[in-house]
Amino acid sequence: MRYKNILLVNDINDDAETFVLVLNAISHKIRSSVEGSALEALKKLQDSKLLPDIIFLDYNMLYLDGNGFLTLLRDIKRLKGIPVVLYCRNSGLMLDEALTKFNRVQFLKKSANFRKLFKSLQKIIMSEKA
């Protein structure tokens, strides 16, 4: 398993709950945490001794969107190497720009379908490729 310590930054409780349920179904060895605010997530990441192996980021959040979060994250030396998966319902021009602008960023389409999300997350988490 490539990623065991996972952070989800998402301000929609239902999406976050489903995401965590799927992670638990993939493996009980996964340690997940959820932050409902991109600003709070950055603050906690800066103060944290234990960093996540990967961050799943809702691209469309209030106050600080995915582009803003990625810009600030990449400006902090100890955080810039953490891979990020933009986790949202639809792709678009802004999302496409973020995927090309930032290194080590992937895209995962949100799904309320447990089985689809399970397969997608399992593929990312269990992958041996960066």
N, C-alpha and C positions, 0 to 999 in steps of 0.2 A: 504494500500500500504506500503510495507516494505521499499523500497528504493526510496527516492525522489530527492536526490542530487547525481548525477551520473557523474563520470569522465571516458571518453574514451581516452586511450592512443593508438594512431594509426597513422602511417605515410602515409597511403594511403587515399587521399582525397575522392575518390568515396565511399570507405567503410565507412568512417566517416560520410559523408553526408547521406547515406542510414540509418546508425545507428541512427542518430539524428532525421531523418524523422519518423522512426519507434517509437522512444521514444515519439515524439510529438503526434503520432497517439494513443499511449497507454494512455497517459494522459497529459494534458496541465499543470498539477501540478508538473511534473517532471522538475527539473532544471538540465540541462546537460551542460557539458563543454568538449571540445576536446583539447588534446595536441598532437602535431605531433612528439614529441621527448620524449623518456623515461627519458633522462637526465633533460630536461626542466620540465617535469612533477614532478620529484622528488624535484627539486629546488623550484618550486611553492608550492608543498605540504608542504615542510618544512617552508616556509614563510607564508602560508595561515592560517587565523584565522578560516575559515569555511572549514572543511574537508568533502570530499565526503562520502556518506553512503556506496558506493561500487565503485570499479574500474574495468573497462573492459580493458584488456591489450592485445594488439596485441603481441603475443609471438615472432614473427619473425621480429624484427626491427633492423635497422642499429645502430651501435655504442654501444648500450646496449640492449641485448636481454631480454626475459622474465625472465630467471633465474637470470641474473644480477640485473634486476630491483627488483625482489622479495627479493633477498638477501639484497640489500641496504634498501628497504622499511622495512623489518623486523628488521633491525638493529636500526631503529629510533623508540624510545619508543612510541611516540604519534601517529605513523602511523601504527605500526605493527598489530593493531586490525582491520584494514579496510579489509573487504572481497574483494578478487580479483577473477575475472573470466578471464581466459586465452581465448582470442578470436582470433581464427586462422582457416585457411582452413583445415589443416590436423593435425592429431595427430601423434606422433612419440615417439621414445625412450626418447629424451630430455624432451619433454612435459610430458610424463608419469612420469619421474623422478621428475619434478617440482610439479606435482599434488600430489605425495606421500611425497615429502620433506617438503612442506610448508603447514602450517595449514590454514584453511579457504580459500582454492583455489578450484575453479571449472573450468570446460571447457565448452565453447560454440563454436560450429563450425560456421565459417563465412558462410553467405549465401547471395547471391544477390537477392534471392527470398523474396520479401517484406512480403508476408504472412507467410512463414516459420520463418523468423526472428522475426516478430511480435509475433507469438505464443511462440517462445523460450524465447524472452526477457520478455514477459508478465508473463510467468511462473516464471521466476527468480525474477522479480521486485515485483510482487504481492504476492509472497510466504511469508508465515509467519514463515518459518523455515530458520535457518541460514545455 
